[in-house]
């Protein structure tokens, strides 16, 4: 493999590991979280790390695929920027929900996160259907997380 093939994979992998690590560091399943009332359809806590591991792997592969498929250097830079913004929003949700203990604010931030995923899917879909397809489980996962987040808000509000 030449350097141009290895570089996107290395950067995307490191970026995904950083986002995953920061998000996991922000996630505190301690007494505050355990005391929240959750809907009956809330999955077991052990499912979330497994789900996120699969999602981050798909995001990484999608980012590499889109970066390589970008028809121009400018579009490749947009791929990087959109994935970077999405990573920031992903970490921000964990910060707002768990550290700031504001599921209400986290829900609205999650709407922006969801929109960022949709933008990436549409943008990358113009030159890589594979990259867009790999992001559909992420969109579905965040949609489910949004419904769960909203249910937590409804069951526990007010916050702050």
N, C-alpha and C positions, 0 to 999 in steps of 0.2 A: 504494500500500500504506500502511496506517496503522501507527502505532508498535507496536501490539500484535502485528502480524504480523512486523515486522522484528526486534523485540527478541529473541524466541526464536532466530531464525536467526542473528543476530549473536553472541549469547552462546554458542550451541552450536558455532558455527564457530570462535570464538576459543578455547573450551575444548578442542576437538578438536586445534587447531593447537598449543596448549600441551602437551597430553598427547603428541602425536606428536613434538614437538620434544624434550621431556624424555626420552622413551623412546629416541629416536635418539641423543641425547647420551650416554645411559648405555650404548648398544650399542657395544662395542669388538670389532671383528673382527681384532684384532691377534694377536701370536704365541701368547698363551695359548689363544685360541679356535681358531686354526688348528692348534694341536698336539693338540687334542682328537680322539679317535677318534670318528667318526660312522658311523651305519649307512649301508648302501649306498643306501637310499632317501631319504637326505638331499638335498633339492633344492639347486640352485646358490644361493649367497649372494645373487646379484642378484635372485632371485625374491622375497625377503622384503620389501624396500622397496616393490616394486610391489604385492604382496599387501596390505601394511599400508596403503598409500595408498587402495586400494579399500575396505578394511575401515573405515578412519576416515571415509571419505565416507559409507558406509552407516550407521555409528554416528551421525554428525552428523544425517543425514536422519531416522533413527529417533528420535533425541532431540527434534528439532523437531516431528516428527509426533506423538509421544506427549505432549509438553508442550501442544501445541495441542488435542489430543483429550481431555486430562484433564477429567473432568466437574466437578471442583471445584478450587478453589485449593489445598486440602490435598493432593490427588492430584498436582497439578502440582509441588508442592514435593517430594513423594516421588520423582517422576520425576527432578528435579534431583539430589536426594540420592543416588539409586541410580546414576545416571550418574557423579556425582562420585566415589563410592566405587569404582566400576569403573575410572575413570581412574587413581585412586591405585593400585589393585592392578595395573593394566597397567604403570605406571611402575615399581612395586616389583619386578615380575618381572625387568625389565631390570637394575635395580640389583643384585638378588641374584645373578642368573646371571652377568652380565658384570663388574660392578665388584667384587662380593665374591667372584667366581669360585666360587660354590657352586651348581652345577646341582642338587645333591641338595635343598637348601633351596628352591631356585627351583621344583622340581617340586611340593612341597607348597603353596607359595604359589600356583602355577598352578591347583591344585585349587580353592582359594578364589576365584580369578579366574573360573574356569569356572562355579562355583556362582553368583557374582554376575551373570554373563551370563544364566544360567538364571532367576534371580529377576527380572531386568529383563524378560525375555521373558514370563514368566508374569504379572507385575504389569501391564505395558503391554498385554498381550493381552486383558485384561478390558475395555479401552476402545479399543484400536487394534490390529487384526490386522495392519495394514500395518507399524506400528512393530515389532511382534514378528517379522514375517516378514523385515524388513530386517536383523534381528540374527542370523538363523539362519546366514548365512555366517561371522559373527564366532564363533559357537559352534563351528562346524565347523573354522575356522582354529585356534582355541585348542585344540580337541580334537587336531588334527594336531600342533600345537606341543607339547602335553602328551606325546603318544606319542614324539615326537622327543626331548624333554627327558628322558623316562624312559630311552630308548635310550642317550643320552649318559651318563646316570648309570650304567647297567649296564656300559657299555663302558669307563668311566674311573674309577670309584670306587676308592678312597675320596678324598674331598676334604677340604681344610682341615688 
